[in-house]
Amino acid sequence: MANEKILVVDDDRAINKLVCSYLTKENFVPLSAYNGAETMSAVMNQNPDLIILDVMLPDTEGPALSLEIRKYSNAPILFLSAKTQEIDKIIALSAGGDDYITKPFMPGELIARIKAHLRRQNTLYAESRAASRIFEAGEMKLDLESHECLIRGQEVNLTSKEFDILKLLIEHPRKVFPTSQIFESVWKTSCMENDSRTVMVYISTLRKKLEPYDDSPSYITSVRGVGYKFNQSLMEKQAD
């Protein structure tokens, strides 16, 4: 367990810097945000593995921000706050938080809780991937074992890169992927200046193959200024 990205959200710059120093010593990669806007930018573009979130921020409150984060990320959220009343903890945990640590805190306890949540998250992710080798959404079925994609029972001829892009998006339906992250995940190399355009071309071709009819559902959606995500609502309808 090393090199995981931890986003520290606290407008108190001294505390933010102190927590980041603890994380660096444990070989984590600390990221800093000081308000809600910076937090959402980091969530969208940096994809942190865990988020340490202060309850009170200058432009929003932690629980409200947690609810917004949960629209795009399943990363564990650890609230860090000077508020010690039970109702404050209940509100924070009910808003999507996974843990609540009060200030002042012991560095050892903070690091131990971070590692525990990351272990749990990694275990759940591994179990989910092992169990879900076939994804169904709308009229599409994607079989990760046989590398087959079917629409209305008919096989769709996808290139390996098109299949890998679709696989990446459908395995993380709540996450918005910037083009640079899609390129690095699928091509397994750093994204250069023109590589984002390559991803956009592949997405366009993939959409044409998946949605050949006017009444076909939109499997891949665009989030303006951010990137692409899978249409999670199609999977929810399938579950129903």
Helices and strands as residue ranges (DSSP letters): E 5-9, H 13-25, E 29-33, H 36-46, E 50-54, H 62-69, E 77-81, H 86-94, E 99-102, H 107-131, E 134-137, E 140-143, E 148-151, E 154-155, H 160-171, H 179-187, H 195-210, E 220-223, E 227-230, H 232-239
